[in-house]
Amino acid sequence: MPAKSFPASTVRHFYDDLAADYDLMYADWQASIERQAAALSGLIGAALGNREGAVYDVLDCACGIGTQALGLAALGHRVTGSDLSPAAAARAGREAAARGLDLRTTAADMTRLPFGDGLFDVVVCADNSLPHLLTPDAVEAALGEMRRVLRPGGVLLVSTRPYDRLRRERPASTPPQVRDEATGRVVTFQLWHWRPDGERYDLEHFQLLPGGDGADGGEGESGGYEVRTRRTSYWALSQEQLTGFAGRAGLTDAAWHEPEESGFFQPVLVARRSATDPTEDHA
């Protein structure tokens, strides 16, 4: 029996709740912003011809608090960010303003993007965002919207976790990520609960922040941790599945780029809106 689509409102709540703490998952968020932007910009340049000094109109349709969008804007691209979470999109806008960057942000569902046809040279959907969609119809709707807002010849970049391997291994948890703060260490980890279909899993996201009521000693003023728990779900799409969905959404020339090649921390699917594919005419 196919899984029911996870309600968008529940995913939105997950990221609304996480927005203030999202950067704490990184040992050095700013360094990650710069490193990821350099890798994505390299893929974009290779796909669009490596023209020196080229500046592109970019939509980051799952911008979160700005990890990819901020870095691409800092490289000079004209970036628009949208995200299902209003809290995350608003924080991305504040982070851009604090850095003196021009980044327009809005809250939007990637299956119903509020942008006109053919506005962007590049659409980015990074950091395992697309797999929140748990049904074929939802995935195809999102990819179709990404194709729609691309100019003919424009490129889409989608990154996911390395699900071909993870579906074989079916891990139950992730290693802890540690961030050193003035008040102590922030520890983030996840528990994964795989569904019987072997493709979808429910995730519990834990953050331990210094300053709780524990009596272990050594962390925070009170010697313990405050524990924050959030829950969401994913579809562990294989590369073959996602390539197939991209093709059915009208995207062409799909190719995967692994981290050791691209420098990005996840596998990236690069696909294209055909140069001969006319933009929609709704007049």
C-alpha positions in Angstrom: 0.0 0.0 0.0 1.5 3.4 -0.9 2.4 5.7 1.9 0.1 8.7 2.6 1.6 12.1 1.8 3.0 13.7 5.0 0.9 16.8 5.6 2.7 19.9 4.4 1.6 21.7 7.5 3.5 19.2 9.7 6.7 19.6 7.6 6.2 23.4 7.9 5.9 23.1 11.7 9.1 21.1 11.8 11.1 23.8 10.1 9.3 26.7 11.7 10.4 25.2 15.1 13.9 24.5 13.9 14.6 27.9 12.2 16.1 29.6 15.2 18.5 26.6 15.9 19.2 25.3 12.4 22.7 26.8 12.2 23.6 25.0 15.4 23.9 21.8 13.4 27.0 23.1 11.8 30.4 23.3 13.5 31.0 26.5 11.4 27.9 27.6 9.5 29.5 30.5 7.6 32.3 28.2 6.4 29.6 25.7 5.2 27.7 28.5 3.4 30.9 29.5 1.5 31.9 25.9 0.7 28.5 24.8 -0.5 28.1 27.9 -2.7 31.5 27.3 -4.3 30.5 23.7 -5.2 27.1 24.6 -6.5 28.5 27.6 -8.5 30.9 25.2 -10.1 28.1 22.8 -11.1 26.1 25.8 -12.4 29.0 27.1 -14.4 29.7 23.7 -16.0 26.1 23.3 -16.9 25.7 26.7 -18.4 29.0 27.1 -20.2 31.5 28.4 -17.7 31.3 31.9 -18.9 33.7 34.0 -16.8 32.0 36.5 -14.5 28.5 35.2 -15.5 25.7 36.2 -13.1 22.5 34.2 -13.1 19.0 34.5 -11.8 18.7 31.8 -9.2 15.7 30.4 -7.3 16.5 28.4 -4.2 13.0 26.8 -3.7 13.9 25.2 -0.4 16.1 28.0 1.0 15.6 27.3 4.7 17.5 29.8 6.7 19.8 30.5 3.7 22.6 28.0 3.7 22.8 27.8 -0.1 21.1 31.1 -1.0 23.3 33.3 1.1 26.5 31.9 -0.4 25.2 32.1 -4.0 24.2 35.7 -3.4 27.6 36.5 -2.0 29.1 35.2 -5.2 27.1 37.8 -7.1 24.1 35.9 -8.4 20.7 37.4 -8.3 19.0 35.0 -5.8 15.4 34.6 -4.7 14.7 32.2 -1.8 11.4 30.5 -1.1 10.6 27.9 1.6 7.6 26.1 3.0 8.5 27.5 6.4 7.7 31.2 6.9 10.0 31.3 9.9 12.9 29.9 8.0 12.4 32.1 5.0 12.2 35.2 7.2 15.4 34.2 9.0 17.1 33.8 5.6 16.1 37.4 4.8 17.4 38.7 8.1 20.7 36.8 7.6 21.1 38.4 4.1 20.4 41.9 5.4 23.0 41.4 8.2 25.5 40.5 5.5 24.6 43.3 3.2 23.3 40.8 0.5 20.3 41.2 -1.8 18.1 38.2 -1.2 14.4 38.3 -1.7 12.6 35.6 0.3 9.0 34.3 0.5 7.1 31.4 2.1 6.0 29.0 -0.6 5.2 25.3 -1.2 7.5 23.9 -3.9 4.6 22.1 -5.5 2.9 25.5 -6.1 5.6 28.1 -6.7 4.3 31.7 -6.8 6.6 32.8 -9.7 5.9 33.4 -13.3 7.0 31.1 -16.1 10.6 31.1 -17.3 12.0 33.6 -14.8 15.1 31.8 -13.6 18.3 30.5 -15.2 18.8 28.2 -12.3 16.6 26.5 -9.7 18.3 24.9 -6.6 16.5 22.4 -4.3 19.3 21.3 -2.0 19.9 19.6 1.3 17.5 16.7 1.0 14.4 18.9 0.8 12.6 17.2 -2.1 12.3 13.8 -0.3 9.9 15.4 2.2 7.4 14.7 -0.5 6.2 11.2 0.0 4.1 10.4 -3.1 4.9 10.2 -6.8 2.3 12.9 -7.6 3.8 15.4 -5.1 7.4 14.8 -6.4 6.3 15.2 -10.0 4.3 18.3 -9.2 7.3 19.9 -7.5 9.7 19.0 -10.3 7.1 20.3 -12.9 7.0 23.6 -11.1 10.7 23.8 -11.0 10.8 23.2 -14.8 8.1 25.8 -15.4 9.9 28.6 -13.7 13.2 27.8 -15.5 14.0 29.6 -18.7 14.4 27.3 -21.7 18.0 26.0 -21.4 18.0 26.7 -17.7 19.3 24.1 -15.1 17.9 22.5 -12.0 20.1 21.2 -9.2 18.6 18.8 -6.6 20.6 17.3 -3.8 19.6 14.4 -1.6 21.2 12.1 0.9 23.0 9.1 -0.7 19.9 7.0 -0.6 21.1 4.2 -2.9 23.5 3.2 -0.1 21.3 4.2 2.8 18.4 2.0 1.6 20.7 -1.0 1.6 22.1 -0.2 5.1 18.9 1.2 6.7 20.7 3.1 9.5 18.9 3.6 12.7 20.6 6.8 13.6 23.1 9.5 12.5 26.4 10.3 14.2 26.3 13.2 16.5 27.1 16.7 15.2 28.8 18.9 17.7 28.9 22.7 17.8 31.0 24.5 20.4 29.3 27.6 21.8 30.4 29.9 24.6 27.8 28.3 26.9 28.9 24.8 26.1 28.5 22.1 23.4 25.4 21.8 21.2 24.8 18.2 20.1 22.5 17.2 17.2 21.6 13.7 16.1 18.8 11.8 14.4 16.9 8.5 14.9 15.5 6.9 11.8 12.5 4.6 11.9 12.2 2.8 8.5 8.8 1.9 7.3 7.9 -1.6 6.0 8.2 -0.5 2.3 12.0 0.0 2.9 11.9 3.4 1.2 10.3 5.8 3.6 11.3 6.6 7.1 10.2 8.7 10.0 12.8 10.8 11.6 13.3 12.1 15.2 15.6 15.1 15.3 17.3 15.7 18.7 19.2 18.8 19.8 20.9 19.0 23.1 21.5 22.5 24.1 23.6 23.5 27.2 21.7 24.9 30.1 19.2 22.2 31.1 18.4 20.8 34.5 20.5 17.7 34.3 23.0 16.9 37.0 25.8 15.3 34.9 28.0 18.4 35.2 30.2 20.1 32.8 27.7 21.6 30.3 25.9 24.9 30.7 25.3 26.9 33.8 23.1 24.3 35.4 25.3 21.4 34.4 22.9 19.8 32.0 21.2 19.9 28.6 17.9 21.2 27.3 16.6 18.6 24.9 14.6 19.6 21.8 12.9 17.0 19.8 11.3 17.4 16.4 9.7 14.8 14.0 9.3 14.6 10.2 9.3 12.0 7.4 11.2 11.4 4.2 11.1 9.3 1.0 14.6 7.8 0.4 14.4 8.2 -3.4 17.0 6.3 -5.3 18.9 8.0 -8.0 17.1 6.0 -10.6 13.7 6.9 -9.2 14.5 10.7 -9.0 16.0 10.6 -12.5 12.8 9.0 -13.8 10.6 11.6 -12.0 12.7 14.4 -13.5 12.1 13.0 -17.0 8.4 12.6 -16.5 8.3 16.3 -15.4 9.8 17.3 -18.7 13.4 17.8 -17.6 16.2 16.5 -19.8 20.0 15.6 -19.7 19.7 14.4 -16.1 23.1 13.5 -14.6 24.3 12.8 -11.0 27.4 14.3 -9.5 28.9 12.7 -6.5 30.5 14.6 -3.6 34.1 13.5 -4.5 33.6 15.1 -8.0 31.5 18.2 -7.2 32.8 19.2 -3.7 29.2 19.4 -2.5 28.4 17.3 0.6 25.5 15.4 -1.0 24.9 13.8 -4.4 23.5 16.4 -6.8 21.2 15.7 -9.7 21.7 18.3 -12.5 18.9 18.4 -15.2 17.8 20.9 -17.8 14.8 22.5 -19.3 15.2 22.0 -23.0 16.3 25.1 -24.9 13.5 24.3 -27.4 10.9 24.0 -24.7 8.8 27.2 -25.0 7.6 29.0 -21.8 3.9 28.6 -21.0 1.5 31.2 -22.5 -1.3 32.0 -20.1 -2.4 35.2 -21.9 
